[in-house]
């Protein structure tokens, strides 16, 4: 079996449905094999970075490695930003870069380049992926693929690179057939570790769960059940926003620098924190990690030992799979008749009632981004996913968007890459076959706006919601706070975005007054499967609020809370 056909069959065997790519000579044999395979579909995108983002979103939703492919040199290099996004957000991915023939490569010679478009992409990619595999012959391909898959899926998931020389793609593998890859075995916690965590929660007066990105896929349902069934309150990082069930009172929303007041106060007032799958970085717990853990008991479920030891946080740690641990803890607490103290339950009810994220600003004629996003969530029950770009709108949506229990929230949260939302919606819509909502700013949406062509061509049910605040709002907020409102570089003049999307075949509309929101959202969902763009005019002076000033603890939010 030739290596290119072996690769295609391997991808089908591990459950891959789509391969995102921009064609090039050095991947032509791979494209041919994938395109001819009956169980795989090539998705032609306009820019390799977008293919990586689309595959990343698909992997987040399926826990099957996403596949993005680029030809040698510039094609492979364009995958780098998507690769870093997957690496920092722990998304299993297989990036495939074409490479010039083995015999043409520099390989240590005193010259910069030998083959046309030659570039040692493996050296570029090494710091932003789990491993790089470059087969030296067709015989190496089966082992390289098996190792790449296991590496991407084992432990803390992440991307791997297959740097695939052209001559190896068309070489014989000496394999007559392909067997199913070995199943991934999840780490199981020690019973005494589970018991210690259960004891901590039972003894606490104010226990809480803090869920991070590590619960996103395999542990999502287990952690949600743990919180819901036992009445354990839960706050989440933005990476785990869809792990909570907002329909139950145990869900307290987002915590962190731009968290909700109720979420930050609940975490600040807790005396015992079960942290599952979060790095506990400054954006989550404030700039004093040692102070955070001095006043409370902390138990961490963290599969990455490096992360567990990276900050000055005093905690007991279980190095194990988050989903397996949550299931075992659920059983232990249920058998031990865990009961949440009534005083803590009553306090949390007060926080949920009085600390509304949609009343941070007084009601006015202009559109409040938090109120708008709350309304968008209520109107978008048909949506399967929200794909959210990088900017102020990220935090507005994380604070106020109410997800249905079966909806997903997808964003580049570690690298926070602008341009993620639109291509991510391609992957989400293709794999779920449900309408997908993009939430983007007027600046962020332009970075990969060319992918609107793919959405129109594939007739994907994608709704693009642009919160237009006339520039780079997040940086402008920083300039307002620290640089005396000198807005250098943050107020570009965009084109008519409605006209751009209309040129790609989208229907379009703009809303600028709060009283017109309901009608605009009715228009957006009048035809659920039609690609549409709704441009929402937001004041350029609006900041994300509340926020935690740098160097402060979570409860020191600004502006100060005004009762009534």
Secondary structure, DSSP 4 states (H G I P E B T S, - for coil): -BHHHHHHHHHHHTT--EEEE---GGGHHHHHHHHH-TT-EEEE-SSHHHHHHHHHHHHHHHSS-EEEEE-TTHHHHTTHHHHHHHHHTT--EEEEEEE--GGGS-TT-SSS-SSTT---HHHHHGGGSSEEE--SSGGGHHHHHHHHHHHHHSSS--EEEEEEEHHHHTSB-S-S--PPPPPPPPP---HHHHHHHHHHHHH-SSEEEEE-GGGSSTTHHHHHHHHHHHT--EEE-GGGGGGS-TTSTTEEEE-STT--HHHHHHHHH-SEEEEES----HHHH-S-HHHHHHSSEEEEE-S-HHHHTSS----EEE-S-HHHHHHHHHHHHHHTT----HHHHHHHHHHHHH--GGGSS---SSPPHHHHHHHHHHH-TT-SEEEE-SSHHHHHHHHH----TT-EEEE--SS--TTHHHHHHHHHHHHH-S-EEEEEETTGGGTTGGGHHHHHHHT--EEEEEEE-SS-HHHHHHHHHHSTT--TTS------HHHHHHHTT-EEEEE-SGGGHHHHHHHHTTTTTS-EEEEEE--TT---SSEEPTT--TT-EESPP---
